[in-house]
């Protein structure tokens, strides 16, 4: 499930366009911030070879 553009915009504005973990501004890193990079264990897929 992906985040809607409306929610993505609201989150970025609330965070002042910075990573909420390290506080780096997206302009400094030269690429858009990624929101969906953490997958909860409950949503992980298990693969057996």
SERO-47871 format. One line per field, with one value per residue: residue number from 0; x, y, z of N, C-alpha, C in turn. Coordinates in steps of 0.2 Angstrom, whole numbers, plus 5000, padded with zeros to 4 digits. Each point is the difference from the previous one (the first is absolute). Example, Ala and Ser with C-alpha at 12.3 -4.5 7.8 and 13.67 -1.06 7.14 Angstrom:
BEGIN
kenu	0;1
n_east	5066;4998
n_north	4972;5005
n_up	5039;4996
ca_east	4996;5004
ca_north	5006;5006
ca_up	5000;5001
c_east	5004;4996
c_north	5006;5005
c_up	5000;5003
//
This chain:
BEGIN
kenu	0;1;2;3;4;5;6;7;8;9;10;11;12;13;14;15;16;17;18;19;20;21;22;23;24;25;26;27;28;29;30;31;32;33;34;35;36;37;38;39;40;41;42;43;44;45;46;47;48
n_east	5004;4999;5003;4994;5000;4994;5000;5003;4996;4995;5003;5001;4994;4997;5003;4997;4998;5000;5005;4994;5005;5003;4994;5002;5001;4995;5000;5002;4996;4996;4995;4995;4997;5002;4993;5000;5005;4995;5001;4994;5002;4994;5003;5005;5003;4998;5006;4998;5005
n_north	4994;5005;5005;5003;5003;5000;4994;4997;5004;4998;4994;5001;5003;4995;4996;5005;4995;4997;4996;4996;4996;5002;5002;4996;5005;4999;5007;4998;4995;5005;4997;4997;5002;4994;4999;4996;5001;5000;4994;5000;4997;5003;5004;4998;4998;4994;4999;4994;5003
n_up	5000;4995;5002;5001;4995;5002;5002;4995;4996;5003;4999;4993;5000;5003;4996;4997;4996;5006;5000;5003;4997;4994;4998;4995;4997;4997;5001;5006;5000;4997;5004;4997;5005;5003;4999;4995;5004;5004;4999;5003;5005;5002;4996;5003;4994;5002;4999;4998;4998
ca_east	4996;5004;4998;4997;5003;4998;5003;5007;5001;4999;5005;5006;4999;5000;5007;5004;5004;5005;4999;4999;5004;5007;4999;5003;4996;5000;5004;5007;5001;4999;4995;4994;5000;4997;4996;4998;5006;5000;4995;4999;5001;4993;4998;5005;4999;5005;5002;5005;5004
ca_north	5006;5006;5006;5005;5006;5005;4998;5002;5008;5002;4998;5004;5007;5000;4999;5006;4997;4997;4993;5001;4996;5003;5008;5002;5003;4996;5003;4999;4994;5000;4995;5001;4996;4994;4999;4994;4996;4996;4995;4997;4993;4997;5000;4997;4994;4995;4996;4995;4998
ca_up	5000;5000;5003;4995;4998;5005;5007;4999;5001;5007;5004;4999;5002;5007;5002;4997;4995;5003;5003;5007;5004;5001;4999;4994;4995;4993;4995;5001;4997;4993;4998;5005;5006;4999;5006;5000;5000;5006;5000;5006;5000;4999;4993;4997;4997;5002;4994;5001;4994
c_east	5004;4997;4997;5004;4998;5003;5008;5002;4999;5005;5007;5000;5001;5008;5005;5005;5007;4999;4999;5004;5007;4999;5004;4995;5000;5004;5008;5002;4999;4996;4994;5000;4995;4996;4999;5006;5000;4994;4999;5001;4994;4999;5006;4998;5006;5001;5005;5003;4997
c_north	5006;5006;5004;5006;5006;4999;5002;5007;5002;4998;5004;5007;5000;4999;5005;4997;4997;4993;5001;4996;5004;5008;5003;5003;4997;5004;4999;4993;4999;4995;5001;4995;4994;4998;4992;4995;4995;4995;4997;4992;4996;5000;4997;4993;4995;4996;4994;4997;4999
c_up	5000;5003;4995;4999;5005;5007;4999;5001;5007;5005;4999;5002;5008;5003;4997;4995;5002;5002;5007;5004;5001;4999;4994;4996;4993;4995;5001;4997;4993;4997;5005;5006;4999;5006;5002;5000;5006;4999;5007;5000;4998;4993;4995;4997;5001;4993;5002;4994;4994
//
